[in-house]
Amino acid sequence: ESGDPEKTAFLLRKAWTLYSVTPLYRFCRARLRDYARLLSAFIAAEKQKGLAVAVGVELDIKVALSSLPDLRGSEQDQAAILVQLSSRSRASSRNSEDKVLWLGWFCCVYGDDLSENLPEDFTCLPLFLTHGAESYTSLVGSWFQKTFDCCFRRLAISPLNLSWMVAMWAGCKVDKAASAVELIFSMPRLLPPLDISYAIHPEDAKALWDTVQKTPEEITQEEVDVFMDCLYSHFHRHFKIHLSAAKLVKVSTAVASAHCDGIIKIQHSQYLSGVLMLLTELAISQIK
């Protein structure tokens, strides 16, 4: 669990686009304010088609970089970094609140596999999540890549990883009234393409997982396969459709939802670090 749910509440129930990021070279956490000013000037210059903008001049878009120390798994993990772009309307008063345009954050939750053998000059924050217009993501990504000699790549989620997610999350206990466990499949060979939505009552999904899982706190590929095969068999019995021939493109549970395009929405603060640990693992596997 994260240290203070209130400090990370803004991360919940938003659709985040996932990226993997190679280690940042000579990133200094003590210089976050300087980086914010430099990034702000870069964005303004790009928006003005390359015209130079003096660093420190008040601009339409404000940039803030801050540390999120609660968002890490082990002592070796670097604390997460939040990047926020906001805008104040010219017509509004100076005392009015800024409007948040875009959010992005770097994090590493139990990323020991990558950070252990990293030279001192490098900072390991392999998972980057964004919420907002892609044009801002492109600008922020360009600045970080040029400044810290890193590389951003969209992080897709394979059907195999989606099946792991739905099995893991279906077995989680959630205090509030849980929503249905839903799997969405695509039948791409049909014209026009057909999507199939398969919803399971959360208690039924958890009961099935409990019968499949042999060792608590440990999950195997065999258990995930058995869980999915049971769901496929049930669906075929009723509708005579082989879902195993379709492509799993999205899963949705009370814990989180995930799309194969690399879109995630985390619903429950209790499982925030667990979801981020899995996503960190996927980001590191793409870097390696």
C-alpha positions, 0 to 999 in steps of 0.5 A: 500500500502507498504511504498516504492515500490522500497524496496519491488519490489524484492518480485513481480513476483516470485513464493513463497512457503507458510508456517505458523509459530507459534510465535518465542520465545525470538527472538531479532530484535537487534541480526539479524547480530548474527543470520546470523552468527549462521545460516551460521555456522549451514548450513555449518555444515549440509552440511559437515555432522555435522562437526563443523564449527567456527562461523564467518569463511568465508563460501561458503554460506553467510547468511544475515538477514534484516528488511523490515519495510514497510511490515506490516499493523498496528502498532501492526504488527512486521516488516517483516524479510528477510533471504537471502542465497547467494554464491560467486564462488571461481573462481570469483573476490572478487569485484563480486556480490554474487549470490542469492541462496535462499530467505525467509521472515517472515511477519505479515500484520494485524495479530492483532488476534494473536499478541494481546494476545501474551506474551512479549517473543514471536514475531508474524510473522505467514506467511513465504514465500520462493523462492529457493531449498527446501533443503535450506528451510529445513535447515533454517526452522530447525535452526529457529525451534531449536533456537526459539522453533517454528513450520513450516507447509506448508500452502495449499490453499483450493478451497474455499479460491481460489474462494475468491481470484479470486473474490476479485482480479477480482474486483481490478483496475489495471493500466497496461494492465491486463492479463486474469482472469484464473481458472484451475480445476482438474478432479481427478476421470478421468484416466488420470486426466484432467485439465480444463483451464477457461480464462475470459477477465479481464474487463468481470470478473470485470463487473460481480463482480461489478454486484454481489457485493452489498457493496463496501469495503465489501465481503460476502460468498454469493457474492463469491458463486454467482460470481462463480455460474455465471462463472460455468453457463456460462461454462456449457452453452457453453461446457456442463461441470459442473465445480462445480464437479471439484476441483479448483486448481489454480487462476490467475489474474493481481493482483496475482496467487495462487495454492492450493499447497500453491504457490503464485505469486504477480504481482502488488505492489499496492495490495501487502499488501492486498494479504499479509493480506489475506495470514496472515489470512490463516496462523493464522487460521492454527496455531489456 
